[in-house]
């Protein structure tokens, strides 16, 4: 692992200070427990990805999937709300209101229209379905991060905002992320 981190830092030109901070965070007991939890929960995360994928979310019609994500965020311990355009936003509270805010985002919609049947199939250890990886994997991963943070009581300085956005595909014109960025100071 050390060699991989060194290569990554060299390639990305990560400052020495940043390298030290990441190593310090990575070495904490709570973060190690969270990473172990993530590995153990991977089968659950895949089942959740399938569940999310099978909820239709064609462009401009993401409400049903948004409601599912909002309820899951709440079930995992965060307050979650839907903004006026349909983005689902939850906050993991940090200890310092002056610290930078981290945003983790994934989009709710798929490029597939309402007429496309979305039923996930398994074949030889792989999942097949329209939209199974775009962006249902991102949504499932975001939920997994929430579970790991909350379950392991990870302390952060800054807040972490989890945002499931609408309108990434087709005529959506990135309306969700644009709205989020425009109103970011009100979240």
N, C-alpha and C positions, 0 to 999 in steps of 0.2 A: 504494500500500500504506500509506503514512504516513497518508493521509486516513482510510482504513478503520480503522486502529488508533486514531486520535484519536477517531473517532465511537464505536467500541466502548468505549474507555476512559471516554468521557463518559457513555454510556448505562449502563454497568455500574458507574459511580462507582469506578473503579480508582484507588488512591492513586498519587500522583506517584512515590513510591519503587518501587512495583510496576511502574509503567510503565517506569522506568529499568532495572530488573532484566530485564524481558522484552526490552527493546530490546538490552541488552548481550548476553543469551544468543542472541537471534535473529541478532545481528551476528557471532558467532564463525564461523570458517571451518569447523569440524567440523559445526556445526548447519546451515550453508548447504549443505554437501556432503550431509548426511543428507536435507535437504528436496529437493534435486535428485534424489537417489537414489529417494526416495519417488515423485516424479513419473515417473521412468523406469520404475519397477517397477509402476506401476499396472496394466498389462495382466496381469502375473504375479499381483498381488493379487486381481484379478477371477477369474482361473482358480482360485486357491486358495479364494476364496469359493464358487465352484461346487463344488469338491471337498468342502468342508466341508458345504455344503447337502445334498449327495447322500448323506451319512452320516446315517441315521435317528437322531433324538434326541427321541422323544416324552417327555412328562412322566414323570419317575421312571425313565427308561431311557436315560440320557445317556452310559453307560459307553463305548460304541464311539466316539462323537464325542470324548469326553474323552481317550481313548487317542490318537486322531489328533492332537489339539492338544498333548498332552504330548510326543509324538514330534517334532512340528514345533518346539516350543520348544527341545527338546534339539538338534535338527539345526541350529538357528540360534544355538547357543552358550550357552544357559542351562541350569542344572540345573532340572529340573521334576519335581514329584511330585504325586501325587493324594492328597488328604486322605481321611479315613474316609467322608465323605459323597459324594465324587466330584469335588469342586472340583479343578481343576488349578492349581497355584501355582508360579510361577518368580520368582526374584529377580535383578534387575540391581543389582549391588553398587555403592554409592556410596563416596565417600572418607571420609565422616565418620559414625561410628556415632551421633553425637548429633543429626544433622540430621533434619528431618522425612522421613517415608516417604511416597512418592506411590503410590497404588494405581490401576491401570488395569484395568478389569474389563469383561467381556462374558459373557452367559449362553450355556450350551451347548444347552439344551433348546428345543424348538419346541412350539407348541400343537397340532400335528397328531399324530394317533394313528398306530399302527403300520400300519394298513390303507391309509394315504395314500401313494400312489406319489410319490416325490420325484425327479423328473428335470428338470433345468434345461433350458429352451428359450431360444433366442435368436431375437428377432424385431425387426428394424429397430433394432439397436443396444441393445436392452433385454433384460434377463434376466427370465424368468418361471418361478417354481416356488414351491410352498408353503414358506415360511420363508426365502426368498432374502435378505430384508433383516432378518429378526427371528430371530436376531441374528447370522446368519452374516457380515454385513458388519462388525459389531463385532469378531467373532473374527478375521476376515481383517485388519482394520485393526490390531488389537493385535499380530498376528504381523508385520505390516509395520513397526510401530514397533520391535519387537525387532530385526528385521533391520537397520534403519537405525541404531539405537543401537550394536549390536555391530560392524557393518561399518565404522562411522566412528569407533569407539573414543571415543564421547562420554563425557566425564567428568561425573558428577553428584555433588553433595555427599551427598544422601540416597539411600537405596535406592529402587528402583522395584519394586513387586510387581505382577506380571501375574497376574490371577486369572480363570480361566474357571469360572464358577459353575454349579451345578446348581439345579434346582427354582425357576426364575423363573416358569414358566407354570403355570396351572391349580392343581391340588391340590399343586403343589410348595411353595406357601406361602413362597417365598423362602428355602427351607431352606439353600441354599448360601451365600448372602450373610449370612444370620443366623449360621450356623456360623462363617464367616470372621470376622465382627465380634466374636462372642463369644470366639473363641480368637485374636484378632489379635496378642496379645503373644507367642504361641508361634511365629509365623512368622518 
